Amino acid sequence: MITETCEKKGYLNSEFRLFHLTDKETREIKTHYHDFDKITIFIKGKVSYMVEGRTYELRPYDIVLVKHSDMHRLTVDNAQVYERIIVYISPNFMNAYKTGDYDLSFCFQKAQAEHSNVLRIPSLEKSSLFNAIVRLERSFSDNGYAAELYRQVLFLEFMVHLNRAALKNRLEFIDTEQRSKAAGILQYINDNLTEELNVDCIAHAFFVSKYYLMRQFKQETGYTLGNYISRKRLLLAKELILSGVPGTQACFDCGYKDYSTFLRAYRRLFGESPRETLSQMSAGT
């Protein structure tokens, strides 16, 4: 049974972290989000991955892109070993390699435009991207000189090939295997976070009764419509604050109408005030 609680999972203490994980038994991973971008290279197992209402049945060497603040969860069949490479990436890491000629976050941008979180290599044996993944995978058994640095170099090579493949349309942006009725509503909310959003106006936009809307949304996502809107607005506000926007302005820019209500909700979700968020960021730089 999925609960309404959506937690922040994982902590990134540096600009970049790379893991190779193999589990014979995986507990249910409930709906959660990260403060950083995440790439999962699925190697083997039987996994359903849900991101913002879209559910994907993964195949070996599928690439899952999850942007910071995307709410997601996965279901793992423990009858099979679950193996994957996971990369946590801060926005600063991507920006460090951004020039006027290239941007390593292009693959995330295109995935968002395609409304897909899973990229699939059509022909593995002919793919330079697949070869880059294999080299990265093998590097985890390499304990030689500067092994960790070598893995980072191979990850950058993977990112170059990933973005080249996305740019040249050599990847399939997978449509959801399971079409969630809530997916369109989630997209609508994310596209209109700063506008007037309530059950009545969303129900009107989708030509359904508000009671049907609330029931269907909770059933498919695990949280109420109001709770989802509030969390996405607060996540947007935190992102704005970290970019230098004052807390009072972030309050209204993310769709809240009253600062005291915003402040209480912000403290409840993040355990700190907007001012404390900003001061902690300044202390870490």
N, C-alpha and C positions, 0 to 999 in steps of 0.2 A: 504494500500500500504506500503510495507516494504522499508525503506530507507537503504542506504548504511552505515549509521553511526552505529558503534558498541560501546556502552558506557560501562564503568565500573559501576556496580551497587552494592549497599550494602557496608558497611564499618564495619570492625571487629576491635573493640577497645580492645578486650581481646582475649584470646586463644580459646574461645568457647562461642557461643551464641545459645540459644534454644528458639524457638517461636512456639506457637500454634495459627494459623490464620484461621479465618472464614470470607469469603467475600460473600456478596450477589450480588455485582457488581464489576467486575475486569476489569480495563482498559487493552487494548492490551499491552502486555509486549514485547518490541522489542528485537532484538538481542543484547546481552550484555555478559559480563564476570565478574568474581570475582578474587580477589587476594588470595582467600582462597578456600578450598574444601567445598562442600555443599551437604547435604543429605536432600532429601524431602521424607517424608512418606505421601503418598497421602491417604486421608481418604474418601472423597466423592466429587462428582462434575462430570463435563465432561470437560476433559482437554487433549489437544494435546501438547506434550513436544518435542521440537526439540533440539538435541545436536549434534553439528558438522555434520549437514546434515542428521542425522537419526531422524525420527519422530515416536513417540510412542503414542498410544492411551491408557491412563492410566486406570487401574481398582483399586477399593478400596484396600488399603494396599500394593499397589506397592511401591517399594523403588527406588528412582531416585538418582543416584550418578553422581555428576558433579565435575570434578577436576578443580582446579584453572586454569584459562586461557582458559577453554573450552568455546567456543562461543555457546550460547543457547538462546532460546526464547520459549514462550508458548502461546497457544491460549485457552481461557477459554470461555465456553458457559455460558453466564450470566442468562440463563433460570434456571440454577441449582446453589445451594449454593456450593461454592468451599472451602473445608476444608482440611487443611494439617498441619503437623508438619515440621518445617524447622530448620535445624541445620547448623550453620556456624562454621567451624573448621579450625584453623591455622595448618600448618605443625608441629609447635612446640608442639601442643596439642597431636598429634598422636605420635610424637617422645618421649614424656614424658612417654608413656606407652609401649614403644618398648623394648623388651629384646631379648636375643638369642633364646628364646622359642616361642615368639609370637610377632605379629605386627598387630595392629588394622587397618592399612591401607591395609591389604591383600585383603579385599573385593574390594577396588578400583583397585588394581593390577590385580585381576582376571577379573573384569569387562572389563578392558582395553584389556586383552588378548582375551576375548570372543567377543570383539567389540560390547559391549552392555552397555547401561547406565541404564537400568531398570531391577530390580530383582523382581521376582514374587514368592510368597509362594504358592506351588501347592495345599496344603491341610491346610487351616487355622485352623480347629478345632484340628488338631494333631500337630500343630507347636509350639514349645517353643519360637521361634522368634516372632510369632504372639502374644503370651501371654505377651511377653516383651513389644511389641508395645502397647497393651491394657493398661498395667500398666503405661507406660509412658504417654499415652493419658489421663488417669484418673488423673494423678498427677497434671495436670494443674488446676484442681478444688480443689486441696488440698492447703489450706492456713495456715496449721499448722506450728509447730516449724521447722525451717530450711527447708522450702518447696523448695527453689531454690536449695539448696545442695542436697536434696532428688531427685529432678529431674535429676541432674547431675549424681547421682549414678545410677538411672534407665537408663539413656542414656548409661552409660558405660556397664550396663548389656545388653542393646539392642545391642551394638557394639560387645560384646563377642558372643552373640547368632547369630548375623549376620555373623560374620567371621567363626564361627563353621559350620553354614549352608552352606556358600560358600565353605569351605574346604571339606565338606562331600557331596557336590553336591546335597544339599537338596533345592536348589533354581533354578528357571528357569531364565536364562539370556535371556531376551526377544529380539527376532529379531524384526526389525522395522516393524510396521504395514504398513507403507508407505515407500517403497524403493525409496530413492532419487537417481537419476542418478548422482548427485553431490557427494554422500557419498564416493564413491571409489576415486574420485579426492581429496576430503578433506583428506582422509586417506593417499593418496600418498604424498600430500604436507606435512603433519605432519611427515611422515616418512623420508622425504628428505629435511627438512628445511635448513640444512647446505650445501646442494648441489646446483648446478646450477639449478634454477627454473625460467622458463619464459613460456609464452603462447605457444611458438612453441614446446618446449621440452615436455610439458605436453600433448599437442594435439597429438604429435607423439607417446607418451607412451600409449595413449588411442585410437589411430587410428581414430581420428575425426578431422575435420577442426578446425582451431583456432577460426574462427568466430562462428561456432556452439558451441564450448566449452565456449567461453566468454558469449554468449547469454544465454545458458542453466545454467551456473553457477550463473549468476546474477539473473536469473528468480527464481531459487530454493533456493538461500541463502540470497539474498537481498544485496549483496555487490560484487564488481568486483573481479576478480581473483587477480589482482595486489594488491588491497587493503587488501585482506585477507592474502596473503603471507607476506606483509609488517607488518601487525599487529601481526601475529603469530611469526614472527622473533623478533619483538620488545618485545613481552611478554616473549619469551625465553631469550632474552638479559637481561631483568629486573630480571628474576629468577636467571640467572647466576651471575649478579652483587650482588644480595642479598645474594648469597651463598659465596661471597668473590672474585669472578673473576673480575680483573680490567676491566674498561669500554672499553679500546682499544681491549683487548682480546675478551670480550663479543661481540663486534662489528663483528669480523671475525668469531667467533664461532657460531654466529646465522645466518650466511650466507651473511652479507653485505660485500662488497668489498672496500668501501670507508668510512673512519671514519667521514668526515664532513657531508656526506649524512646521515649516521646513526645518528649523533648527532642532526641534524635538525629534522629528523623523530621522534627521541626519545623525544625531547622537545615538539614537536607538540602533540604527543599522551599522554604523562604523565605530561606535564606542568613543567618539571624539568629536569636537566641534570643527567647523570649517577652518577656524584660526589655527587649531592644533594640527590639522592636516597640513596646512601650509608651513607651519613652523617645523614639523617633522621632516618635510621634504627639504626645507632649507638646511636643516641640521645634517641631512645625509649628503648634501652636495659639497 
